Each structure stands twice: as C-alpha cells, then as structure tokens.
Amino acid sequence: MADHLFEDSNLAALYDLFAPADKRADFQFYLPRIMAADSVLDIGCGTGALLHMARTQGHSGHLVGIDPAIGMIEQARKSSDIEWIHGSPLSTTITERFDLVVMTGHTFQVLIDDRELIDTLTKIREILTDDGKFIFETRNPLVRAWEQWDVEYSGQVVDSEGSVVHGVCEVEVPVEGDLVNFSHTFSSANWRKPEVSHSSLRFLDIESLEALLNEAGLVTTDRFGDWDQSALTDESLEIISVTRRA
C-alpha cells in the first residue's frame, strides 16, 4: 500500500506546494527526453506534474501516468488530456510498448524488496520498444542524504483554503543496512489533529543496482551524478541511470 502522504487526498493536494514543479531540477533533466519520445510511461507519476508540463509545452504523443496512490491519481486526473492509471506495472495490464519509461521523484527507492524490484524492472523491459529507454534515479548512499532531511523536507505552505500547513520530517536512527525509515507529520491550526505518514526507502550501491538491472535484462548506457549531467563520483547526490533492453 502507498504511504498515507500519497493516499490521502488532502495531503496529496499539498505535494506540489511543498515541491513546486517549476523549481525541480529533476524535471528540467527529464522534460527534454520526454519531449523527444513519441510515447512515454511515467511510473509513480504522483500528481502528474511532469507529464502535464510536457503536454502544455506541446507534446502531442501518447502520455501515460501510473501510480498506486489514489490520492495522487485524483490530483493527476485534473488534467484530462493524459491517460492516468491507478495501480502499478505489476498490478495492471499494460500491453502497449513505450519509447521512454521514467521513474522520477526517487520512486525507484520505494521498491525495497528484491523480488518486487526485479519483477518491476522485467516488466519495464517488456514494454520498452526495441530502441526504448528506461531512465530513473536513486540517491547515492555514500552521501547519506537522509542526515539532512529534517531540514530539507520540513517547512510550511499555504493550502487552497488559506490555511498554513506545517510539515516536519523525522528520520529513524540509527540507520542500518540500505533501508531508511522516516516520517512526515503535517499539522495546521485549522485541522482537528496532525496527519502522520510513515515511509521507507532503499539506498542501493552501484554494484547492487547493476546486478538487479542485469538480472531483469536491462543494461546501462549512461549514468550521471546530478541533474546537470555531471559524472558520477562518490560525492554525487544522485545515481541517474539511462538504460535499455539488453
């Protein structure tokens, strides 16, 4: 089941306020690649902001967004010129083949079980065209980004009704292995009680990542360490992978 933060319609409506699309460096990386592809599948599309951006900038091909969280899909469906699917690649039947499949917003890290991850990657391979690409990112575990999340992902916004909503991120410590557990607590003076969402993300190193991709029949053609397409180093924040069918 998806996190409460994404399932609840009221919390999902806050997502783009806390993470405005026009300020997301990852969108600036993905958007030109989406514009150059005739058919695109966005897995974990969230509110659909990226595909909506592509459509408003003139993409005339087939755009499909899929997300397991009903709250997010409800937000996405406010744009009716894109196909939206409630579910996951493994829970729904996808027969079309795509020129480009993307996972943005670190959606890849939600897949914490090896079997689910390999099955999902295998499904992605099956629905790529012969020259199709699968592009995604996962955070570099060597940087230990979670140690700054209490500041980076805490803040406040004003919702559609004019209420100030506070968001506080807390990471469970100590962090052991490749799994990071954390929570978001949202509160407002106009709410009856705070809303708490618990999450877990997996931080894979390069060797483990490559092994899983290869097992699913995918090979990496390009890899970057940040959204400016700089080379991957031990200090890079991201591990951005461009892959294709083996």
N, C-alpha and C positions, 0 to 999 in steps of 0.2 A: 504494500500500500504506500502511496506517496505521502510525503511529510504533510503535517497539518497546515503548515505555512502555504502549501500549494493547493491542498484540497479545499480549504475553507474559502468561500467566495469573497468574503470581506477582506481577508488577509491577502488573497491573490490580487485583489484590486489595488493593493498598496505596492506591489512588487516593482512596477515601473516608476513609482515615485522614489523609492529607495535606490533604484538602479536605472536612471533615465537613459533611454536608448541613444540619444544624441551625444552622450558622454562616455559611451562604452567603446574602448579601443578595440575590443574583440569584434564588434560589429563592423568596424572600418576594415578589418582584415577579411572577414567573411563576405561582406557585401559584393565586392567586385567579382569574386569567384561565383557567387550565386547569379549575378547578372550575366555571366558568360556561359551559364548552363541552361539548356532548354527545359530540363525537368529536375526539380530539387525536392528532396525529402529532408525536413528538419526534425530530428528525433529529440524529444524533450523540448519542444518548441516554446513551452511556457505560455506567455501572453500573446505570442505570435508577433512580437515587435519587429524581429528581424525580417521575416517574410513580408510583413506589411510594409516595411521600409523599401524592400525590393520592388514590390508592386507599385508603390507610389512613385518610384523612380523609373518606372517604365518596363519592368519585366512582364513579358506577355505570354510566357510559357506556363507549364503546369507546376504550381507550388503546392506542396502538401506539408502540413504540420501535424505531428502526433505527440501526445503527452498523456501519461497515465493519471494526471491530477485533474479532476473535474473542474475545480475552481479556476485553474489556468485556462483550460479549454473554453470555459464560459467567457473569459476575457477575450480570448483569441477569436471566438466566433462573432465578435462585434464587427469583424472585417469579413464580409460575406463573399469576397471575390477570390478566396483561397480555400482549399479543401482542408478541413480540420478533422482529425480522428482522435477519439478518446480511447487510449489504450497504449500498448507498447508493440514493438515489432514482433514479439513472441505471442502476444495475446490477440492479435488481429491478423486478418488475411490480407497481405499485400502482394499483389501479383504483378504490378507494373514494375518496370526497371527504370532506374534513375541515373542521370548523368552525374549527379552530385548528391551525396548524403552528408549531412553535417550533424554534429553534436556540439552545441555551444553552451556557455554558462557552466562549464565543468560538469555537465550531465554525465559524462563518461565515468566520473568518480562515484556516482550513485550505485553503479553496478559492483557490489562488493563481494559477490560470490563468483568463484572461477567458472562454474558450470553455466550460470546465467550470462556471464560476460562472454564466454566462448560461443554460446548459442546465439547471443545477440549479434556478435561480430560475424558469425557464419551466415546468419540471415541477411545482414547488410551486404556481405559478399554476393549472395544470391540475387539481390535486387539491383546490383550495380550493372550498368551497361558494360560492354567489353572495354571501353575506354573510360569508364566512370571512375570517380574518385570519392573516397570517404575521408573527410577531414574532421579532426576533433582535437581537443586539448585536455591535458591533465596537469595539475600543478606539480612542480618539481619538488619531491620530498626532501631533497638536500637543503632547501632554503627554509623549511619549517615555517611556512607562511601562517599556519594556524596560531602562532605565538603573537601575532598582531591583530587577530580577528576581533578581539574585544573592542579595539578602537576602529578598525577598518569597517566592520559591519554593524556598528552601533551608531545611532543617530536619531533624528526625528524628521517627520514630514507632516504636511497638512493634507488631510484627505478631502474627498469630494464634497463633504458636508462642512468643511471648515474646521474640523477638529484636529488638534495637534496629537499625533501618534508617535510615541517613543518606542524605539526598537533597541534591545540590548542583546548582544551576542556573548555567550559564555562557552568556553571550551573545557571539556572534562580532562583533568590532568591526574596522573601523568599520562602522556600519550605513549603507548607501547605498540610495536609492530607497525603495520601500514594502515591501520584504521583510526580515524579521528572522529570522536563523538562530541557533539556540541548542541547548544540550544539557542533559540531566538525567543525572547519574551517581548510581546507587544502590549502596550498599555496606553490608555487615554483617559482623561478626566471625565469624558462623556461615555465611557464604557462601564458596564456592570462589573467586569473583572478582567484581569490580564489574560491574554492568549499565549500559550506556550507551545512551541514546535520543537521537537527533537529530531536530530539528523545525524547521519553517519556518512563519511566519505572515505574512499580508499585512495591512498597515495602509492602508486606503483613506481618502482625504479625502471630505468631503461631496459635492463635485461629481462625483467619480468614482463614488461609491456610488449617487447618484441616477441617473446616466446608465445604469449597469448594471441597476438596478431598472426603469427606464422601458423599456429595450430588451427586458426579459423580460415586459413587460406588467403591472408592479406599480406602485402609487402609494402614497406615504407619507401616512398620516392623522395620525399623532402621532410626535413624536420627543422623547426625553429625554436628559439628560446624566448621569444617575446613577439608582440603584435607588430613590431617594426620589421619583422622577418630577420632579426639578428640571429647569429649562430647560437646553437645550444651549448651552454657551459654549465659547470657545477653551480654557478651563481645565478643562472637564469631562473626567472619566476615560473615560466611555463615550459611544458613539453608539448609543442604543437606538431601534430603529425599529419602528413598528407600520404594517403595510402591508396592502393588499387588492388584489383584481383591478382593473385599470384598466377 
